[in-house]
Structure formats: structure tokens, C-alpha cells
Amino acid sequence: LLVKYEQQHGLEKLAEIFIKSFCPPGGIVLDPFIGSGTAAAVAIKNGRKTIGIDIRQSQIEISTRRVNTVFNRTPLWKDEECVPTQQQFIEE
């Protein structure tokens, strides 16, 4: 468990370098292969918006849980079957 935490922490630091370097505060980070949600978590933590895409529903569920857990948030949307549209993200 400790090894996994250290590996994850290293990935977050690496993602943070790129996000801070290439995306201005308040900007949008697009992650077309969201996986476990590392880039999304780091983006939100650093004041950026994020859009995550993945072909696998299981990865969407993992990344959503991660963002919710890391930031102690309620679910991102009320109806889990209803995926927000791009316009809804832009309006927020």
C-alpha cells in the first residue's frame, strides 16, 4: 500500500508540473484517457477545470470516485446515468 501511495504521489507531482506549465489558472485540462483520474484531481487541486474522457465505463467510475473522495465532494451529477454535456461544463 505504501509503494502504491508513493507511486501515485510521484504521478501527481509529474502531472502538476505539466498542468501548471501549460494550463493557466481557471483553464481547462482535457484528459482523453482519464484512467484513474490523476490529471483531473491535480487540475482541480490547482484551480483548473477538467474534462475527462474514457471508452471504459469502469475508468469513468474510478476517476469520479477519486475526485469525489479526494475533495470530499458530493457526486458530480445527481443522476449517475446522466452524463453532463460539454456545454454544461462550459457554463459552470
N, CA, C and O atoms as a DFTB+ gen file, in Angstrom:
368 C
 N C O
     1  1       0.827      -1.198       0.000
     2  2       0.000       0.000       0.000
     3  2       0.864       1.252       0.000
     4  3       0.555       2.211      -0.707
     5  1       1.933       1.261       0.774
     6  2       2.823       2.421       0.827
     7  2       3.480       2.662      -0.527
     8  3       3.623       3.807      -0.957
     9  1       3.877       1.589      -1.197
    10  2       4.502       1.726      -2.512
    11  2       3.520       2.347      -3.495
    12  3       3.885       3.238      -4.261
    13  1       2.274       1.879      -3.475
    14  2       1.275       2.437      -4.385
    15  2       1.061       3.916      -4.099
    16  3       0.923       4.710      -5.030
    17  1       1.030       4.300      -2.814
    18  2       0.858       5.711      -2.462
    19  2       2.024       6.531      -3.000
    20  3       1.817       7.597      -3.580
    21  1       3.234       6.047      -2.815
    22  2       4.413       6.786      -3.289
    23  2       4.415       6.888      -4.810
    24  3       4.773       7.932      -5.355
    25  1       4.024       5.825      -5.498
    26  2       3.943       5.874      -6.957
    27  2       2.889       6.883      -7.398
    28  3       3.115       7.663      -8.323
    29  1       1.736       6.861      -6.731
    30  2       0.660       7.788      -7.087
    31  2       1.092       9.213      -6.821
    32  3       0.826      10.101      -7.632
    33  1       1.759       9.452      -5.692
    34  2       2.218      10.798      -5.355
    35  2       3.196      11.292      -6.424
    36  3       3.151      12.461      -6.809
    37  1       4.071      10.419      -6.901
    38  2       5.014      10.784      -7.955
    39  2       4.309      11.149      -9.250
    40  3       4.695      12.105      -9.923
    41  1       3.274      10.390      -9.602
    42  2       2.499      10.699     -10.806
    43  2       1.775      12.030     -10.664
    44  3       1.677      12.792     -11.626
    45  1       1.271      12.310      -9.471
    46  2       0.600      13.593      -9.249
    47  2       1.580      14.752      -9.393
    48  3       1.238      15.777      -9.982
    49  1       2.779      14.608      -8.871
    50  2       3.776      15.671      -8.993
    51  2       4.145      15.896     -10.456
    52  3       4.296      17.039     -10.888
    53  1       4.291      14.822     -11.216
    54  2       4.604      14.935     -12.635
    55  2       3.462      15.631     -13.381
    56  3       3.702      16.535     -14.181
    57  1       2.222      15.211     -13.119
    58  2       1.070      15.843     -13.757
    59  2       0.984      17.321     -13.372
    60  3       0.636      18.164     -14.198
    61  1       1.301      17.625     -12.121
    62  2       1.235      19.013     -11.651
    63  2       2.208      19.915     -12.414
    64  3       1.878      21.059     -12.727
    65  1       3.384      19.410     -12.708
    66  2       4.372      20.188     -13.465
    67  2       3.802      20.574     -14.830
    68  3       3.886      21.732     -15.238
    69  1       3.220      19.595     -15.536
    70  2       2.668      19.861     -16.865
    71  2       1.440      20.758     -16.799
    72  3       1.297      21.674     -17.610
    73  1       0.561      20.506     -15.849
    74  2      -0.672      21.299     -15.747
    75  2      -0.344      22.753     -15.424
    76  3      -0.900      23.663     -16.039
    77  1       0.543      22.978     -14.477
    78  2       0.907      24.351     -14.120
    79  2       1.671      25.046     -15.245
    80  3       1.573      26.263     -15.403
    81  1       2.425      24.283     -16.018
    82  2       3.231      24.867     -17.091
    83  2       2.418      25.224     -18.327
    84  3       2.705      26.220     -18.992
    85  1       1.407      24.420     -18.640
    86  2       0.717      24.587     -19.913
    87  2      -0.742      25.008     -19.819
    88  3      -1.372      25.250     -20.848
    89  1      -1.290      25.101     -18.627
    90  2      -2.693      25.486     -18.475
    91  2      -2.795      26.616     -17.459
    92  3      -2.406      26.438     -16.305
    93  1      -3.310      27.772     -17.863
    94  2      -3.406      28.898     -16.934
    95  2      -4.444      28.628     -15.847
    96  3      -5.351      27.822     -16.056
    97  1      -4.331      29.282     -14.697
    98  2      -5.359      29.141     -13.657
    99  2      -6.742      29.454     -14.247
   100  3      -6.915      30.435     -14.970
   101  1      -7.707      28.611     -13.928
   102  2      -9.047      28.771     -14.478
   103  2      -9.215      28.127     -15.839
   104  3     -10.329      28.063     -16.359
   105  1      -8.119      27.648     -16.426
   106  2      -8.173      26.992     -17.735
   107  2      -8.769      25.599     -17.632
   108  3      -9.152      25.146     -16.553
   109  1      -8.840      24.934     -18.766
   110  2      -9.434      23.593     -18.825
   111  2      -8.376      22.573     -19.220
   112  3      -7.677      22.742     -20.220
   113  1      -8.267      21.518     -18.429
   114  2      -7.364      20.407     -18.728
   115  2      -8.202      19.294     -19.365
   116  3      -9.152      18.802     -18.755
   117  1      -7.853      18.905     -20.574
   118  2      -8.543      17.825     -21.278
   119  2      -7.711      16.559     -21.142
   120  3      -6.545      16.531     -21.536
   121  1      -8.305      15.519     -20.587
   122  2      -7.633      14.229     -20.441
   123  2      -8.446      13.195     -21.214
   124  3      -9.441      12.687     -20.698
   125  1      -8.033      12.871     -22.463
   126  2      -8.817      11.960     -23.290
   127  2      -8.736      10.496     -22.857
   128  3      -9.468       9.659     -23.386
   129  1      -7.870      10.179     -21.917
   130  2      -7.751       8.812     -21.389
   131  2      -7.668       8.932     -19.871
   132  3      -6.602       8.716     -19.295
   133  1      -8.770       9.273     -19.218
   134  2      -8.751       9.688     -17.821
   135  2      -8.254       8.615     -16.845
   136  3      -7.664       8.945     -15.816
   137  1      -8.482       7.363     -17.152
   138  2      -7.969       6.308     -16.284
   139  2      -8.409       6.475     -14.841
   140  3      -9.607       6.504     -14.562
   141  1      -7.462       6.585     -13.923
   142  2      -7.795       6.691     -12.501
   143  2      -8.080       8.117     -12.065
   144  3      -8.451       8.342     -10.913
   145  1      -7.918       9.083     -12.953
   146  2      -8.265      10.465     -12.631
   147  2      -7.158      11.308     -12.041
   148  3      -7.432      12.337     -11.424
   149  1      -5.912      10.898     -12.212
   150  2      -4.795      11.663     -11.648
   151  2      -4.771      13.091     -12.173
   152  3      -4.688      14.037     -11.390
   153  1      -4.843      13.253     -13.480
   154  2      -4.783      14.603     -14.051
   155  2      -5.981      15.440     -13.601
   156  3      -5.831      16.633     -13.337
   157  1      -7.154      14.838     -13.512
   158  2      -8.346      15.571     -13.069
   159  2      -8.190      16.036     -11.630
   160  3      -8.499      17.183     -11.309
   161  1      -7.713      15.154     -10.764
   162  2      -7.522      15.510      -9.357
   163  2      -6.512      16.639      -9.213
   164  3      -6.736      17.583      -8.454
   165  1      -5.414      16.548      -9.930
   166  2      -4.375      17.579      -9.859
   167  2      -4.884      18.890     -10.451
   168  3      -4.606      19.960      -9.910
   169  1      -5.617      18.818     -11.544
   170  2      -6.146      20.029     -12.178
   171  2      -7.074      20.774     -11.216
   172  3      -6.938      21.984     -11.037
   173  1      -7.994      20.073     -10.611
   174  2      -8.938      20.710      -9.695
   175  2      -8.207      21.270      -8.478
   176  3      -8.498      22.374      -8.018
   177  1      -7.268      20.503      -7.971
   178  2      -6.493      20.944      -6.807
   179  2      -5.729      22.240      -7.100
   180  3      -5.468      23.034      -6.196
   181  1      -5.376      22.444      -8.364
   182  2      -4.600      23.619      -8.756
   183  2      -5.428      24.683      -9.468
   184  3      -4.885      25.510     -10.201
   185  1      -6.739      24.663      -9.253
   186  2      -7.594      25.723      -9.754
   187  2      -7.891      25.695     -11.238
   188  3      -8.160      26.734     -11.841
   189  1      -7.844      24.516     -11.826
   190  2      -8.197      24.375     -13.236
   191  2      -9.480      23.569     -13.350
   192  3      -9.815      22.805     -12.445
   193  1     -10.192      23.729     -14.440
   194  2     -11.345      22.886     -14.745
   195  2     -10.808      21.671     -15.485
   196  3      -9.687      21.690     -15.992
   197  1     -11.596      20.633     -15.545
   198  2     -11.111      19.431     -16.211
   199  2     -12.232      18.708     -16.942
   200  3     -13.383      18.705     -16.506
   201  1     -11.874      18.103     -18.048
   202  2     -12.773      17.240     -18.809
   203  2     -12.036      15.925     -19.001
   204  3     -10.931      15.893     -19.542
   205  1     -12.655      14.846     -18.555
   206  2     -12.051      13.530     -18.696
   207  2     -12.890      12.643     -19.588
   208  3     -14.118      12.643     -19.508
   209  1     -12.216      11.888     -20.440
   210  2     -12.894      11.004     -21.390
   211  2     -12.245       9.629     -21.299
   212  3     -11.026       9.511     -21.180
   213  1     -13.060       8.611     -21.356
   214  2     -12.519       7.256     -21.431
   215  2     -13.563       6.367     -22.065
   216  3     -14.759       6.558     -21.844
   217  1     -13.130       5.404     -22.845
   218  2     -14.055       4.492     -23.505
   219  2     -14.623       3.473     -22.515
   220  3     -15.693       2.909     -22.740
   221  1     -13.898       3.243     -21.421
   222  2     -14.316       2.235     -20.441
   223  2     -15.122       2.876     -19.316
   224  3     -14.634       3.776     -18.632
   225  1     -16.333       2.419     -19.129
   226  2     -17.195       2.925     -18.055
   227  2     -16.531       2.708     -16.696
   228  3     -16.672       3.540     -15.799
   229  1     -15.810       1.602     -16.537
   230  2     -15.152       1.319     -15.259
   231  2     -14.149       2.419     -14.894
   232  3     -14.027       2.776     -13.722
   233  1     -13.442       2.950     -15.869
   234  2     -12.473       4.016     -15.592
   235  2     -13.174       5.324     -15.251
   236  3     -12.690       6.088     -14.417
   237  1     -14.302       5.585     -15.885
   238  2     -15.089       6.775     -15.549
   239  2     -15.540       6.687     -14.094
   240  3     -15.467       7.668     -13.354
   241  1     -16.003       5.510     -13.691
   242  2     -16.455       5.322     -12.309
   243  2     -15.302       5.486     -11.323
   244  3     -15.470       6.119     -10.281
   245  1     -14.141       4.931     -11.634
   246  2     -12.972       5.050     -10.758
   247  2     -12.543       6.503     -10.626
   248  3     -12.305       6.986      -9.519
   249  1     -12.444       7.193     -11.740
   250  2     -11.990       8.585     -11.695
   251  2     -13.000       9.483     -10.988
   252  3     -12.612      10.406     -10.272
   253  1     -14.295       9.219     -11.183
   254  2     -15.329      10.005     -10.500
   255  2     -15.237       9.795      -8.993
   256  3     -15.308      10.754      -8.225
   257  1     -15.078       8.544      -8.570
   258  2     -14.930       8.269      -7.132
   259  2     -13.688       8.939      -6.573
   260  3     -13.707       9.472      -5.463
   261  1     -12.607       8.913      -7.344
   262  2     -11.368       9.521      -6.867
   263  2     -11.532      11.021      -6.652
   264  3     -11.149      11.548      -5.607
   265  1     -12.095      11.701      -7.630
   266  2     -12.294      13.147      -7.499
   267  2     -13.213      13.438      -6.314
   268  3     -12.946      14.347      -5.527
   269  1     -14.289      12.671      -6.187
   270  2     -15.207      12.872      -5.068
   271  2     -14.537      12.612      -3.728
   272  3     -14.754      13.359      -2.775
   273  1     -13.728      11.566      -3.642
   274  2     -13.070      11.214      -2.389
   275  2     -11.965      12.200      -2.037
   276  3     -11.871      12.647      -0.894
   277  1     -11.142      12.534      -2.998
   278  2     -10.013      13.428      -2.739
   279  2     -10.480      14.778      -2.224
   280  3      -9.859      15.358      -1.334
   281  1     -11.547      15.266      -2.770
   282  2     -12.015      16.596      -2.403
   283  2     -13.254      16.575      -1.527
   284  3     -13.876      17.613      -1.301
   285  1     -13.622      15.380      -1.026
   286  2     -14.763      15.240      -0.122
   287  2     -15.999      15.919      -0.702
   288  3     -16.685      16.687      -0.027
   289  1     -16.258      15.618      -1.951
   290  2     -17.366      16.251      -2.672
   291  2     -18.540      15.301      -2.790
   292  3     -18.395      14.086      -2.656
   293  1     -19.690      15.868      -3.039
   294  2     -20.860      15.069      -3.378
   295  2     -20.683      14.614      -4.824
   296  3     -19.794      15.114      -5.513
   297  1     -21.496      13.692      -5.295
   298  2     -21.347      13.258      -6.696
   299  2     -21.360      14.435      -7.662
   300  3     -22.000      15.455      -7.407
   301  1     -20.653      14.283      -8.760
   302  2     -20.543      15.351      -9.739
   303  2     -21.874      15.678     -10.398
   304  3     -22.091      16.814     -10.821
   305  1     -22.757      14.712     -10.489
   306  2     -24.098      14.960     -11.001
   307  2     -25.053      14.054     -10.250
   308  3     -24.668      12.989      -9.767
   309  1     -26.299      14.485     -10.156
   310  2     -27.276      13.771      -9.337
   311  2     -27.654      12.428      -9.941
   312  3     -27.704      11.426      -9.227
   313  1     -27.917      12.388     -11.217
   314  2     -28.325      11.163     -11.882
   315  2     -27.103      10.531     -12.534
   316  3     -26.628      11.012     -13.563
   317  1     -26.595       9.460     -11.944
   318  2     -25.368       8.830     -12.443
   319  2     -25.502       8.375     -13.891
   320  3     -24.496       8.262     -14.592
   321  1     -26.724       8.110     -14.354
   322  2     -26.928       7.700     -15.738
   323  2     -26.824       8.883     -16.693
   324  3     -26.602       8.700     -17.890
   325  1     -26.981      10.081     -16.175
   326  2     -26.958      11.289     -16.997
   327  2     -25.551      11.872     -17.006
   328  3     -25.092      12.403     -15.995
   329  1     -24.883      11.777     -18.112
   330  2     -23.537      12.321     -18.238
   331  2     -23.653      13.766     -18.721
   332  3     -24.330      14.027     -19.715
   333  1     -22.999      14.715     -18.029
   334  2     -23.108      16.113     -18.440
   335  2     -22.601      16.333     -19.863
   336  3     -21.702      15.637     -20.335
   337  1     -23.191      17.299     -20.523
   338  2     -22.741      17.658     -21.857
   339  2     -21.586      18.644     -21.759
   340  3     -21.359      19.230     -20.700
   341  1     -20.871      18.828     -22.828
   342  2     -19.765      19.772     -22.854
   343  2     -20.256      21.175     -22.515
   344  3     -19.573      21.912     -21.804
   345  1     -21.433      21.551     -23.015
   346  2     -21.976      22.888     -22.749
   347  2     -22.226      23.097     -21.259
   348  3     -22.003      24.195     -20.749
   349  1     -22.685      22.064     -20.553
   350  2     -22.912      22.191     -19.112
   351  2     -21.605      22.459     -18.380
   352  3     -21.592      23.233     -17.422
   353  1     -20.517      21.849     -18.797
   354  2     -19.220      22.102     -18.171
   355  2     -18.766      23.536     -18.445
   356  3     -18.225      24.195     -17.557
   357  1     -18.980      24.012     -19.652
   358  2     -18.534      25.351     -20.019
   359  2     -19.299      26.402     -19.224
   360  3     -18.725      27.414     -18.820
   361  1     -20.595      26.169     -18.995
   362  2     -21.415      27.136     -18.290
   363  2     -21.075      27.243     -16.807
   364  3     -21.371      28.265     -16.188
   365  1     -20.467      26.222     -16.227
   366  2     -20.137      26.250     -14.806
   367  2     -18.995      27.124     -14.506
   368  3     -18.601      27.248     -13.346
